[in-house]
Amino acid sequence: MDYKEVTILTNHEVEPFIADILDELGANGVVIEDSAEVSKGRVDSYGEIYDLNPADYPETGIRIRCYFSAFDYKESLLEDIKQAVLQLHDIPVTDFAVSAADIKDDDWENEWKRHFHAFRASETFTVVPSWETYDAAPDETVITLDPGMAFGTGDHATTSMCLKLIEKYVKPGRSVIDVGTGSGILSIAAHKLGASPIRAVDLDKVAVRVAEENFEINGCAAHIAVDTGNLLAGETEKRDVILANILAHIVDLMIDDSYKLLNENGIFVTSGIITEKEDMIVTHLEKAGYRILEISRDSGWIAVAAVKEVA
Ligand SMILES: C[S@@+](CC[C@H](N)C(=O)[O-])C[C@H]1O[C@@H](n2cnc3c(N)ncnc32)[C@H](O)[C@@H]1O
């Protein structure tokens, strides 16, 4: 079947919402290229800094590439995307352009996989696509991933900030629940650090299937229970750590439940929160009884680690 590659150029503020919009409209695989990445400089597994090729990135804002099968693509699609973006509440859309091109080679999957390569996502975790071979250095812990249609390759600021907080706060033998597991990346990281037992849930059945496959690839399927689930609804087992990288207004809905479900001195690691929503989330966390341990910031997003201290 032929595929269409749809390219969108827009400003950073739209980024948190674009994947959901494209998903609703039937996109297969979404790749986000951020102009801010070029100025960061990357460090490879041997500590050498390398530059990204500016030609691969937009000059300003973000470029989103996504893929639609001929079956899902219709003439009105570009206009539908534009209208959905322009109707976002309270989000300034200062730049917007959308275009489509044919992909003739029947190989859209490889087209978007072209953009995903092994990279160091945190101090110890290196994410390696399942189709690449990689020689890990002794200080690296490899997470092998095929994210398929699910979110979570690790190169998004929210995921890498979560990985860094997990490195710090998840200890061997701690019980974990990963809410909105996506590709399963955070659960795999927790497992590699010795956490147990681990449960992963996602509202999206496709994400649950992808996470299961990634648990298999990483040899941890027997150690992570994965299921569909809506936030913490129906969860009764107390946990030492709760992970949730979802959007701020959704995280907000689970703050009180997370506090109830945590053991004493348990830790809530959460991200998916744009800086504009920091005050709202921090105020709610403190009201629920949490003490904020730290807040990380990257590319307009924050991640929070908070502890349930019981006097
Ligand atoms: C931003 S992705 C995070 C994926 C991965 N945990 C990571 O850190 O990269 C958010 C995930 O939350 C899931 N999600 C959204 N709303 C949810 C809900 N109410 N309950 C459970 N999962 C939800 C989405 O399907 C998506 O897979």
The ligand as a Gaussian input file, in Angstrom:
#p B3LYP/6-31G(d) Opt

LIG

0 1
 C        3.756000      10.797000      26.752000
 S        3.371000       9.101000      26.622000
 C        4.574000       8.422000      27.753000
 C        5.170000       7.112000      27.314000
 C        6.335000       6.614000      28.168000
 N        5.912000       6.322000      29.528000
 C        7.453000       7.644000      28.211000
 O        7.750000       8.161000      29.290000
 O        8.031000       7.926000      27.153000
 C        1.873000       9.050000      27.540000
 C        1.159000       7.716000      27.527000
 O        0.067000       7.818000      28.429000
 C       -1.034000       7.118000      27.900000
 N       -2.245000       7.659000      28.538000
 C       -2.916000       8.794000      28.254000
 N       -3.968000       8.934000      29.076000
 C       -3.960000       7.862000      29.916000
 C       -4.810000       7.430000      30.988000
 N       -5.863000       8.131000      31.353000
 N       -4.497000       6.274000      31.628000
 C       -3.429000       5.528000      31.254000
 N       -2.595000       5.882000      30.226000
 C       -2.859000       7.034000      29.575000
 C       -0.930000       7.353000      26.400000
 O       -1.639000       6.338000      25.689000
 C        0.577000       7.310000      26.180000
 O        1.021000       6.009000      25.857000

